[in-house]
């Protein structure tokens, strides 16, 4: 018995073992490793290791793998109302034949998952803007982070943008408001070894971010951040490691002050890239709650 899975844009760059664990409940890492060694799981008809990373249009074949006891996660698509579709269309910054750029609002995920149903991909799948194709996610932005976000309108553009992100040819600028007064140099580079866990496996990755302090006082700091690497929660972790977590961050919080604020003060402000020698620059206006916090903290933009 053979089962075939085609890899979509959203999973480009993901390790094959993570991909399989994501889509099959309770599939143990040991079974994945064993099946890869024996050739019961192949990628593009080749035996590979569990660390192999997926690309768009890759084909995963499962040969005679006992998956009857393993239930495939059923991803129920979010069915947005016309009002929700219109609300998100109103936040579009750019709309052309190849992609849209949206000022993503905080509290909405890019893609649906077990913990989050409302998401941009399902919303725009039902939009007239994508009636001739489907939306493709080409990068990440945390659910609670607002700001510039790209969605491709066709597969070739999705492949191109995904490649640009992977090659670090897309330049992103974030702005954040942190607890306390940062006493480091006004401009420089943050370099860290950040730790994350893949199941029980501890993974340490280098992270690098250029920064510039825009304004500060004895209670808070307004900072600009330009990530060079793209680690998960990179900016939030780096500021937390400095002892100055982003205001509203419930996960990486060095101050434990959340009562009066429910929003994460992290905003994807600008994105730059080049396609066929044409330069693109897009900026997203920070949300009202972000600007209000600047006023409350007496910080200048």
C-alpha positions in Angstrom: 0.0 0.0 0.0 1.4 3.4 -1.0 0.3 6.8 0.1 1.6 10.0 -1.6 1.8 13.5 -0.1 2.6 16.6 -2.1 4.4 19.4 -0.3 2.8 22.8 -0.5 4.5 26.2 -0.3 3.6 26.6 3.4 5.9 23.7 4.4 8.9 24.6 2.3 12.0 24.5 4.5 10.5 22.3 7.1 12.3 19.1 8.2 10.6 15.9 6.9 10.3 14.4 10.4 8.6 17.5 11.7 6.3 17.6 8.7 5.2 14.0 9.3 4.7 14.5 13.0 2.6 17.6 12.3 0.2 15.7 10.0 0.0 12.3 11.8 -1.2 12.2 15.4 1.0 10.2 17.7 3.5 9.2 15.0 6.7 8.6 17.1 10.0 9.9 16.0 11.5 6.3 16.3 9.0 5.0 13.7 9.8 7.9 11.4 13.6 7.2 11.7 13.1 3.5 11.2 10.9 4.0 8.2 13.3 6.4 6.6 16.2 4.0 7.0 14.2 1.1 5.6 12.9 3.1 2.6 9.3 2.9 3.7 9.3 6.7 3.6 10.9 8.3 0.6 11.3 11.8 -0.7 11.1 12.3 -4.4 11.7 8.5 -4.7 14.9 8.7 -2.7 16.0 7.5 0.7 16.8 10.5 2.9 17.5 11.3 6.6 15.1 12.8 9.0 16.9 16.1 8.9 16.2 16.6 5.1 14.3 19.8 4.4 11.3 20.0 2.1 10.9 22.1 -0.9 7.8 23.2 -2.8 6.4 20.4 -5.1 8.4 17.7 -3.3 6.7 14.3 -3.2 6.7 12.1 -0.1 5.8 8.4 -0.5 4.8 6.2 2.4 5.3 2.5 1.4 3.5 -0.2 3.4 3.6 2.0 6.5 1.2 0.9 9.2 -0.7 4.1 9.6 -4.1 2.6 10.3 -3.7 3.3 14.0 -2.4 6.7 13.3 -5.2 9.2 12.6 -4.5 12.0 10.2 -5.2 15.4 11.7 -8.4 16.8 10.2 -7.8 20.5 9.5 -11.2 22.0 9.4 -11.0 25.1 7.2 -12.2 28.3 8.7 -15.3 29.6 6.9 -15.1 33.4 7.1 -18.2 35.6 6.8 -18.4 38.3 4.1 -17.8 40.9 6.9 -14.5 39.3 8.0 -13.3 39.0 4.3 -14.1 42.7 3.7 -12.4 43.7 7.0 -9.2 42.0 6.0 -9.4 43.3 2.4 -9.5 46.8 3.8 -6.0 46.3 5.3 -4.4 45.5 1.9 -1.5 47.8 1.2 -0.6 46.5 -2.3 -2.6 44.3 -4.8 -1.1 43.3 -8.1 -1.2 40.2 -10.4 1.4 38.3 -8.4 0.9 39.1 -4.7 -0.9 41.2 -2.1 0.7 43.0 0.9 -1.5 43.3 3.9 -1.2 45.1 7.2 -1.9 42.0 9.3 -3.9 42.7 12.5 -2.8 41.2 15.8 -4.7 38.2 17.0 -5.1 36.5 13.6 -2.9 33.5 12.5 -1.4 33.2 9.0 -2.6 29.6 8.7 -5.1 27.5 10.6 -4.0 25.0 13.2 -5.2 22.9 16.1 -5.1 26.0 18.4 -6.2 28.6 15.9 -8.9 28.5 13.3 -9.3 32.1 12.1 -6.5 32.7 9.7 -5.5 34.8 6.7 -5.1 31.9 4.2 -8.7 30.6 4.6 -10.0 34.2 4.6 -8.4 35.1 1.3 -9.2 31.7 -0.2 -12.8 33.0 -0.1 -11.9 36.5 -1.4 -12.7 37.6 -5.0 -9.0 38.6 -5.2 -8.1 34.9 -5.4 -11.0 33.6 -7.5 -8.6 32.4 -10.2 -6.0 30.9 -7.9 -5.3 30.3 -4.2 -3.3 32.3 -1.7 0.2 31.1 -0.8 1.9 31.8 2.5 5.6 32.6 1.8 6.8 33.6 5.3 5.9 33.7 9.0 4.4 36.3 11.3 3.3 35.4 14.8 -0.4 35.5 15.6 0.0 38.4 18.1 2.4 40.4 15.8 0.9 43.0 13.5 2.3 44.5 10.3 3.5 43.9 6.8 2.7 40.4 5.4 3.1 39.0 1.9 0.7 36.5 0.3 1.5 35.2 -3.2 -1.3 34.8 -5.8 0.2 32.0 -7.8 2.7 29.1 -7.5 5.6 30.7 -9.5 5.5 33.9 -7.4 5.3 31.8 -4.2 8.3 29.8 -5.2 10.2 33.0 -6.1 9.4 34.8 -2.8 10.1 31.7 -0.8 13.5 31.5 -2.4 14.2 35.2 -1.7 13.3 34.7 2.0 15.5 31.6 2.2 18.5 33.5 0.6 17.9 36.5 3.0 17.1 38.8 0.1 14.0 40.1 1.8 14.8 42.9 4.3 12.4 43.3 7.2 12.2 46.1 9.8 10.3 45.7 13.0 9.5 48.2 15.7 8.9 47.3 19.4 8.3 48.9 22.8 10.2 47.2 25.6 10.0 47.3 29.4 12.7 49.4 31.0 15.6 51.5 29.7 18.0 49.6 27.5 21.5 50.7 28.4 23.3 49.1 25.5 24.8 51.2 22.6 22.2 53.2 20.7 22.9 51.2 17.5 24.5 47.8 17.0 23.9 44.1 16.5 22.4 41.5 18.8 24.1 38.1 18.5 22.8 35.1 20.5 22.7 31.4 20.6 19.0 30.7 21.0 17.6 27.4 22.3 14.5 25.6 21.1 13.2 22.1 21.4 12.0 19.7 18.7 10.1 17.2 20.7 12.7 16.4 23.4 15.7 17.3 21.2 17.5 20.5 22.3 18.5 22.6 19.3 20.8 25.7 19.6 20.7 28.2 16.7 22.7 31.4 16.2 20.6 34.5 15.8 21.6 37.9 14.6 19.6 41.2 14.5 20.7 44.8 13.7 19.0 47.3 16.1 18.7 51.0 16.7 17.2 52.6 19.7 14.7 55.2 18.5 13.8 56.7 21.9 13.9 55.7 25.6 13.4 56.8 29.1 13.7 55.2 32.6 10.5 53.2 32.1 10.7 51.9 28.5 12.5 51.7 25.2 11.3 52.2 21.6 13.5 50.1 19.3 13.9 49.3 15.6 14.9 45.7 14.8 16.2 44.3 11.5 16.6 40.5 11.7 19.4 38.9 9.7 18.6 35.3 10.6 15.0 34.1 10.9 14.7 32.0 14.1 11.4 31.3 15.7 10.5 34.1 18.1 13.9 35.6 17.5 13.3 39.2 18.4 11.1 38.4 21.4 13.8 36.0 22.7 16.7 38.3 22.2 15.1 41.2 24.0 14.0 38.8 26.8 17.6 37.7 27.1 18.6 41.3 27.6 16.2 41.5 30.5 13.9 43.9 28.6 11.0 41.9 27.2 8.6 43.4 24.7 5.5 44.9 26.4 2.6 42.5 26.2 4.7 39.4 25.6 3.1 36.6 27.6 5.6 33.9 26.7 8.9 35.8 27.1 8.2 38.1 29.9 10.8 39.5 32.3 8.5 41.9 34.0 5.3 40.0 34.7 3.2 43.1 34.0 0.3 42.2 31.8 -2.8 43.4 33.7 -3.2 46.7 31.8 -2.1 45.5 28.4 -3.3 42.6 26.3 -1.4 43.5 23.1 2.1 42.6 22.0 4.0 45.7 21.2 5.8 44.2 18.2 5.0 45.5 14.7 6.4 44.5 11.3 6.9 48.0 10.0 8.7 47.6 6.6 9.6 45.0 4.0 12.0 45.4 1.0 12.9 43.1 -1.8 13.7 43.1 -5.5 12.2 41.1 -8.4 13.7 41.3 -11.9 15.6 44.5 -10.9 12.4 46.2 -9.7 12.6 47.3 -6.1 9.6 47.0 -3.8 9.2 48.7 -0.4 6.1 48.4 1.7 5.3 50.0 5.1 2.5 49.3 7.5 1.1 51.9 9.8 1.3 50.7 13.5 -2.1 49.9 15.1 -3.8 52.4 17.4 -2.9 50.5 20.5 0.8 50.6 19.6 0.7 54.4 19.0 -1.3 54.9 22.2 1.4 53.0 24.1 4.1 55.3 22.7 2.1 58.3 24.0 1.6 56.7 27.4 5.3 55.9 27.7 6.2 59.4 26.4 8.2 57.9 23.5 8.7 59.6 20.2 8.4 57.9 16.8 
